[in-house]
């Protein structure tokens, strides 16, 4: 699946996650995602080509498709939080 191949690339999910609530300029996104500029630039290019992220005058933000994807990822995030607490208790 093309989507899973894209999301499995280093930092793709993290970039989408950092853009879930706000529009960020390149340096702010780099800091938030804790990555280097080369990786960020490469992944942003791929995410823009996939029409999940767009560059506006204010910075990078999720497209409508990107927002739909994040809504699908949120339940997995909730599951992971619960799972983490359970394995931390054992």
C-alpha positions as MATLAB code, in Angstrom:
seq = 'XXXXXXXXXXXXXXXXXXXXXXXXXXXXXXXXXXXXXXXXXXXXXXXXXXXXXXXXXXXXXXXXXXXXXXXXXXXXXXXXXXXXXXXXXX';
ca = [
       0.000    0.000    0.000;
       1.397    3.349   -1.023;
       0.047    5.104    2.074;
       1.702    2.689    4.492;
       4.968    2.958    2.573;
       4.817    6.743    2.903;
       3.811    6.752    6.570;
       6.489    4.186    7.385;
       9.229    6.536    6.262;
      11.295    8.171    8.954;
       9.523   11.193   10.483;
       6.409   11.189    8.246;
       3.942   10.415   11.013;
       5.748   12.752   13.389;
       5.494   15.645   10.935;
       1.786   15.022   10.398;
       1.312   14.780   14.156;
       3.065   18.085   14.805;
       0.868   19.794   12.207;
      -2.389   18.395   13.615;
      -3.302   21.534   15.568;
      -1.299   24.318   13.987;
       0.468   25.775   10.999;
       4.255   25.827   11.471;
       7.125   27.408    9.611;
      10.037   25.168    8.619;
      12.281   25.886   11.624;
       9.427   25.605   14.121;
       8.395   22.301   12.558;
      11.997   21.091   12.622;
      12.202   21.877   16.331;
       8.814   20.336   17.123;
       9.568   17.156   15.166;
      13.107   16.962   16.550;
      14.655   16.197   13.173;
      17.316   17.585   10.888;
      16.610   19.923    7.967;
      17.547   17.412    5.260;
      15.108   14.760    6.485;
      12.386   17.336    7.098;
      12.784   18.855    3.654;
      12.663   15.444    1.992;
       9.589   14.299    3.931;
       7.751   17.579    3.387;
       8.297   17.151   -0.348;
       6.818   13.655   -0.207;
       3.898   14.739    1.965;
       3.170   17.681   -0.337;
       3.281   15.387   -3.384;
       0.812   13.092   -1.601;
      -1.404   16.139   -0.971;
      -1.340   15.643    2.811;
       0.611   18.838    3.595;
       0.652   22.235    1.932;
       2.799   25.342    2.241;
       0.892   28.568    2.826;
       2.044   32.101    3.562;
       1.836   31.229    7.277;
       3.811   27.980    7.011;
       3.157   24.277    6.583;
      -0.268   22.887    7.396;
      -2.325   19.787    6.809;
      -4.579   19.692    3.776;
      -8.166   18.466    4.054;
      -6.842   14.985    3.199;
      -4.150   15.314    5.859;
      -6.757   16.262    8.459;
      -8.855   13.234    7.494;
      -5.817   11.005    7.957;
      -5.029   12.464   11.387;
      -8.620   11.760   12.479;
      -7.976    8.108   11.609;
      -4.683    8.095   13.532;
      -6.124    9.625   16.730;
      -7.833    6.398   17.892;
      -4.534    4.575   17.441;
      -2.855    7.239   19.578;
      -5.463    6.707   22.321;
      -4.936    2.941   22.121;
      -1.160    3.406   22.361;
      -1.517    5.612   25.455;
      -3.626    2.938   27.189;
      -1.255    0.185   26.095;
       1.731    2.137   27.374;
       0.142    2.551   30.779;
      -0.679   -1.183   30.955;
       2.806   -2.381   30.073;
       4.297    0.227   32.389;
       2.309   -1.271   35.278;
       3.593   -4.806   34.652;
];
